[in-house]
Structures are given as structure tokens and as C-alpha cells.
Amino acid sequence: MKELVIISGKGGTGKTSLTAAFAALAENMVLCDADVDAADLHLLLQPDFRQHADFLGGGIAEIDQDKCVQCALCLELCRFDAISQDFVVDPIDCEGCGVCVDFCPEEAIAFPIQTCGEWYISATRYGPMVHARLGIAEENSGKLVSLVRQESAKLAGEEHKDLIITDGPPGVGCPVIASIGGAAAVLIVTEPTVSGLHDMERVADLAAHFKVPAIACINKSDLNPEQTERIEALAKDKGIEILGRIPFDPVFIKSMVQGQNVIEYSPESEIAGAIRRMWEQIIRLPVMQEA
């Protein structure tokens, strides 16, 4: 099977809307929402939740007052000032590094694993979807991204699917790194702004570092032609082919308000045509065809 991961250097470029539109055009595929910090693909696909499980992340230190001799070594070692003078751990400040646990001479500090979120397998009108929800301010989003992708690949194998379409997280941090490793290709969605250009360059360098083939599309490409030209020049310098130039159209927003993707909501619109042409190019790419 092949996995296409849709990413962006910054949030708000339209990658989730594009993912939902691709779902309407693809065949025999599994959807994966790897943007676990702010998952929203389900808002457009209204999934029927079939299976869910807890996501167990890192630990939070807890001091056993009966064992503690108040030697204060943990206060000295904690770089996050998470331990009070009366030897109580603040779960908000604790980063879960485990240093106090490892060095406590009395073994008075426990390190229970925390439930940080949930992950799901759901049915949508386009096919199965694996997605997740990370708890508010919880850690280990990269670990949850890896888990969601693994379950997507497992499900695709069990149901003999040829393709996984993954809605990846924005930026260049740990969740993005976890989302692109081993993918057949990444589609970078950008927009013609100064930050769009800058952040596209960063995420393109990240994909190149991990040797993942990258392609790109420019959303709202007609709003700032000069900036669009700069993005095209940057893509050319980095050997990235721009497969789509999607014009600005309020129908994009109107479709989301109705809980639909643009292919469903306005199949004859110019923007739907641009997305169809881009999808046809994507599925014909050599990296998407190789055995």
C-alpha cells in the first residue's frame, strides 16, 4: 500500500479540507487523521465510531509521603520546579522526565503511566478512518501520531486497501516528523503569504532530510500573484513539483459550514475541478505507482 501525507508548514492552509476532498475522489483507501493535537477531519466526514481505545502516554511523578525522608534530592534535581517544599508534585509543572524517580535513594517516588487521550477506528461514507484525540495540554503527540499511522497501516492490510491518505499536523515539530517517516510522498499545502513561503521552505527541508518525496500545491493562489511566483521559484530550486494551484473561492468555506467537502458541495465549481486535476496527477506519480 502507499501512503500520501498532506502537511503544511503552518496551520490554516486548507490541508484538512483537501484531505476530505481527496477522500471523495480516491478508491480503496483508508483515511488517517494524524493531526492529533487539533483533529478536525471528523467534522467533515461525520464518522460512525466503531472502536476506541485509551492512549497511554508518559508518566507523572507521585511522592509516597510514607516512604519519603525529605532528603530534598528531588528538589535539587527537578529542573521544572514541579516539587514543592513539602514534597508534593504539581502534575501541571511535572514534565514526566523521570529524573526524580531514578535518583530517589528511598525509591519513594512512583511514576504511573497516564491516559493522555483516545484513538478510534470509525466508518465514514468514503471508507474506514483511524483518528485520535489528545487530551488538553497532554504530552506525547508524536507517539500518538505513530500509533494512529500504525493502526491505519494495519487496517489497510486487513481490508486489502491500496492507499492511506493521512491528514498530517502543521509545522515542523515532533508530530510532523512522526507523520512523514516511511510515506510514499508528502503533499505540502501552502498559501501565497510571507509566512506561507517561509514555513513551506522549512517543511520542504524537513521532508528532504528524511528523504520523503515532496510535491506541493498553492491554495488561494490568485490572491497574491507575486507571492505565488516566489513560492513557485522556491519549489523549483528545491526540486518540488507544484501540482495544484487552487483559486480562492468562498464555496470552500460554504462547504465546510455544511459539513461537506467541496467535491460534494459544489462538484461543478472551478475549485472542485482544480482539486480533481491535482488528484489525477498525484495518483499517476511514479512514487505512488511503484511496487
C-alpha positions as CSV (number, residue, x, y, z in Angstrom):
1,M,0.0,0.0,0.0
2,K,1.0,3.6,-0.5
3,E,0.6,6.5,2.0
4,L,0.1,10.1,1.0
5,V,0.6,12.5,3.8
6,I,-0.8,16.0,3.5
7,I,1.2,18.5,5.6
8,S,1.7,22.3,5.8
9,G,4.4,24.4,7.4
10,K,1.7,26.4,9.2
11,G,-1.9,25.9,10.3
12,G,-4.9,27.1,8.3
13,T,-3.7,26.5,4.8
14,G,-6.6,24.1,4.0
15,K,-4.9,20.7,4.2
16,T,-7.8,19.1,6.1
17,S,-10.3,20.4,3.5
18,L,-8.1,19.0,0.8
19,T,-7.8,15.7,2.6
20,A,-11.6,15.4,2.8
21,A,-11.9,16.3,-0.9
22,F,-9.3,13.7,-1.9
23,A,-11.3,11.1,0.1
24,A,-14.3,11.8,-2.2
25,L,-12.1,11.1,-5.2
26,A,-9.9,8.2,-4.0
27,E,-10.8,4.5,-4.2
28,N,-10.0,1.6,-1.9
29,M,-8.3,3.6,0.7
30,V,-8.1,4.2,4.5
31,L,-8.2,7.7,6.0
32,C,-5.9,8.7,8.8
33,D,-6.1,11.9,10.8
34,A,-2.7,12.4,12.3
35,D,-3.2,15.9,13.4
36,V,-3.9,14.6,16.9
37,D,-3.4,18.0,18.7
38,A,-6.3,19.5,16.8
39,A,-8.1,16.7,15.0
40,D,-10.9,18.0,12.8
41,L,-11.2,15.7,9.8
42,H,-14.2,14.1,11.6
43,L,-16.1,17.3,11.4
44,L,-16.3,17.0,7.6
45,L,-16.8,13.2,7.5
46,Q,-19.2,12.6,10.4
47,P,-17.7,9.2,11.2
48,D,-19.6,6.3,12.8
49,F,-17.4,5.4,15.8
50,R,-16.8,1.6,15.8
51,Q,-13.9,1.1,18.1
52,H,-11.9,3.2,20.6
53,A,-9.0,2.7,23.0
54,D,-7.2,4.7,25.5
55,F,-3.8,6.2,24.6
56,L,-1.3,5.8,27.4
57,G,1.5,8.4,27.3
58,G,4.2,9.3,29.7
59,G,4.2,9.2,33.5
60,I,3.7,11.8,36.2
61,A,5.8,11.6,39.3
62,E,4.0,10.9,42.7
63,I,5.8,11.0,46.0
64,D,4.8,8.5,48.7
65,Q,4.9,10.5,51.9
66,D,5.2,7.4,54.0
67,K,8.5,6.5,52.3
68,C,9.9,10.0,51.8
69,V,12.6,11.0,54.2
70,Q,12.7,14.6,52.8
71,C,16.3,14.4,51.8
72,A,15.5,17.1,49.2
73,L,17.4,15.5,46.4
74,C,14.4,15.5,44.1
75,L,14.0,19.3,44.7
76,E,17.6,19.8,43.7
77,L,17.3,17.6,40.5
78,C,14.0,18.8,39.2
79,R,14.6,21.4,36.5
80,F,11.0,22.3,36.2
81,D,10.4,23.3,39.9
82,A,7.5,20.8,39.9
83,I,8.1,19.7,43.5
84,S,7.0,21.9,46.4
85,Q,8.9,22.4,49.7
86,D,6.5,19.9,51.4
87,F,7.4,17.3,48.8
88,V,4.3,17.3,46.7
89,V,4.5,17.0,42.9
90,D,2.5,19.5,40.9
91,P,1.1,17.5,37.9
92,I,0.9,20.6,35.8
93,D,4.5,21.5,36.2
94,C,5.8,18.0,36.0
95,E,7.3,17.2,32.6
96,G,7.5,13.5,33.2
97,C,11.2,13.3,32.7
98,G,11.6,10.7,35.5
99,V,14.8,12.0,36.9
100,C,13.4,12.2,40.4
101,V,12.2,8.6,40.1
102,D,15.6,7.3,39.0
103,F,17.6,9.0,41.7
104,C,15.4,8.9,44.8
105,P,17.5,6.9,47.3
106,E,14.4,5.7,49.2
107,E,12.5,4.7,46.0
108,A,9.7,6.8,47.3
109,I,8.6,8.3,44.0
110,A,6.2,6.4,41.7
111,F,5.8,7.0,38.0
112,P,2.3,5.8,36.9
113,I,1.6,5.9,33.2
114,Q,-1.1,8.4,32.3
115,T,-4.1,8.2,30.0
116,C,-3.4,11.1,27.6
117,G,-6.1,10.6,25.1
118,E,-8.1,8.2,22.9
119,W,-7.8,6.8,19.4
120,Y,-10.6,5.5,17.3
121,I,-11.4,3.3,14.2
122,S,-14.5,4.7,12.5
123,A,-16.6,4.2,9.4
124,T,-17.1,7.1,7.0
125,R,-19.1,7.5,3.8
126,Y,-15.8,7.1,1.9
127,G,-14.2,4.3,3.9
128,P,-12.6,3.5,7.2
129,M,-10.8,6.1,9.2
130,V,-8.3,6.0,12.1
131,H,-8.2,9.1,14.2
132,A,-7.4,10.2,17.7
133,R,-7.9,12.9,20.3
134,L,-5.1,14.0,22.6
135,G,-6.1,15.4,25.9
136,I,-5.8,19.1,26.7
137,A,-2.1,20.1,27.3
138,E,-1.1,16.4,27.2
139,E,2.3,15.2,26.1
140,N,3.5,12.6,23.6
141,S,1.6,13.8,20.5
142,G,4.4,12.3,18.3
143,K,3.9,8.9,20.0
144,L,0.1,9.1,19.3
145,V,0.7,10.1,15.7
146,S,2.9,7.0,15.3
147,L,0.2,4.8,16.9
148,V,-2.5,6.2,14.6
149,R,-0.4,5.6,11.5
150,Q,0.5,2.1,12.6
151,E,-3.2,1.3,13.1
152,S,-4.0,2.8,9.7
153,A,-1.4,0.5,8.0
154,K,-2.7,-2.5,10.0
155,L,-6.3,-1.8,9.0
156,A,-5.3,-1.2,5.3
157,G,-3.6,-4.6,5.3
158,E,-6.5,-6.4,6.9
159,E,-9.0,-4.8,4.5
160,H,-6.8,-5.0,1.4
161,K,-6.7,-1.3,0.8
162,D,-4.2,0.2,-1.7
163,L,-3.9,3.6,-0.3
164,I,-3.7,5.6,3.0
165,I,-4.5,9.3,2.9
166,T,-3.2,11.0,6.0
167,D,-4.1,14.4,7.2
168,G,-0.9,15.4,8.9
169,P,-0.1,18.1,11.6
170,P,1.2,21.6,10.7
171,G,4.7,22.8,11.4
172,V,8.0,21.0,11.6
173,G,7.9,19.6,15.1
174,C,7.8,16.1,16.6
175,P,4.3,15.3,15.4
176,V,5.2,16.2,11.8
177,I,8.4,14.1,11.9
178,A,6.3,11.2,13.2
179,S,3.8,11.6,10.4
180,I,6.0,11.5,7.4
181,G,8.5,8.7,8.0
182,G,8.0,5.9,5.5
183,A,5.4,7.7,3.5
184,A,5.4,7.3,-0.3
185,A,5.0,11.1,-0.7
186,V,4.1,14.2,1.2
187,L,1.9,17.0,-0.3
188,I,2.8,20.4,1.1
189,V,-0.2,22.7,1.1
190,T,0.9,26.4,1.2
191,E,-0.6,29.8,0.6
192,P,0.7,33.0,-1.0
193,T,1.8,34.9,2.1
194,V,5.2,35.7,3.6
195,S,4.6,33.1,6.4
196,G,3.3,30.6,3.8
197,L,6.6,30.9,1.8
198,H,8.8,30.7,4.9
199,D,7.0,27.8,6.5
200,M,6.8,25.9,3.2
201,E,10.6,26.1,3.0
202,R,11.1,24.7,6.5
203,V,8.7,21.7,5.9
204,A,10.3,21.1,2.5
205,D,13.7,20.9,4.1
206,L,12.3,18.5,6.7
207,A,10.9,16.2,4.1
208,A,14.2,16.3,2.2
209,H,16.1,15.5,5.4
210,F,14.1,12.3,5.9
211,K,14.2,11.5,2.1
212,V,10.5,11.6,1.6
213,P,9.5,12.8,-1.9
214,A,7.6,16.1,-1.7
215,I,5.1,17.7,-4.0
216,A,3.2,20.9,-3.4
217,C,0.0,22.9,-4.0
218,I,-0.8,26.6,-3.5
219,N,-4.2,27.3,-2.0
220,K,-5.8,30.7,-2.8
221,S,-3.1,31.1,-5.4
222,D,-4.7,34.1,-7.1
223,L,-4.9,36.3,-4.0
224,N,-1.2,37.4,-4.2
225,P,0.3,36.6,-7.6
226,E,3.8,38.0,-6.7
227,Q,4.0,35.7,-3.6
228,T,2.7,32.8,-5.7
229,E,5.6,33.4,-8.1
230,R,8.1,33.4,-5.2
231,I,6.7,30.1,-3.9
232,E,7.0,28.6,-7.4
233,A,10.6,29.7,-7.6
234,L,11.4,28.2,-4.2
235,A,9.8,24.9,-5.2
236,K,11.8,24.9,-8.4
237,D,15.0,25.5,-6.5
238,K,14.2,22.6,-4.2
239,G,13.1,20.2,-7.0
240,I,9.5,20.2,-5.8
241,E,6.8,20.0,-8.4
242,I,3.7,22.1,-7.8
243,L,0.8,20.0,-8.9
244,G,-2.1,22.3,-8.0
245,R,-2.9,26.0,-7.9
246,I,-6.3,26.3,-6.2
247,P,-8.0,29.7,-6.7
248,F,-9.7,31.5,-3.9
249,D,-13.4,30.7,-3.8
250,P,-15.9,31.3,-0.9
251,V,-17.5,27.9,-1.8
252,F,-14.6,26.3,0.1
253,I,-15.9,27.9,3.3
254,K,-19.6,27.3,2.5
255,S,-19.0,23.6,2.0
256,M,-17.3,23.4,5.4
257,V,-20.2,25.2,7.1
258,Q,-22.5,22.5,5.6
259,G,-20.2,19.7,6.9
260,Q,-19.2,18.6,3.4
261,N,-16.1,18.7,1.2
262,V,-16.1,20.9,-1.8
263,I,-16.4,18.0,-4.2
264,E,-19.7,17.0,-2.6
265,Y,-21.0,20.5,-2.1
266,S,-20.1,22.1,-5.5
267,P,-18.9,19.4,-7.9
268,E,-19.0,21.7,-10.9
269,S,-17.2,24.6,-9.4
270,E,-13.8,25.8,-10.6
271,I,-12.2,24.9,-7.3
272,A,-13.5,21.3,-7.5
273,G,-12.1,21.0,-11.0
274,A,-8.7,22.2,-9.8
275,I,-8.7,19.6,-7.0
276,R,-9.8,16.8,-9.4
277,R,-6.9,17.6,-11.8
278,M,-4.4,17.7,-8.9
279,W,-5.6,14.3,-7.6
280,E,-5.3,12.7,-11.0
281,Q,-1.7,13.9,-11.2
282,I,-1.0,12.6,-7.7
283,I,-2.2,9.1,-8.3
284,R,-0.1,8.9,-11.5
285,L,3.2,9.9,-9.8
286,P,5.9,7.2,-10.1
287,V,6.3,7.1,-6.3
288,M,2.6,6.3,-5.9
289,Q,2.8,3.5,-8.5
290,E,6.0,1.7,-7.5
291,A,5.6,-1.7,-6.0
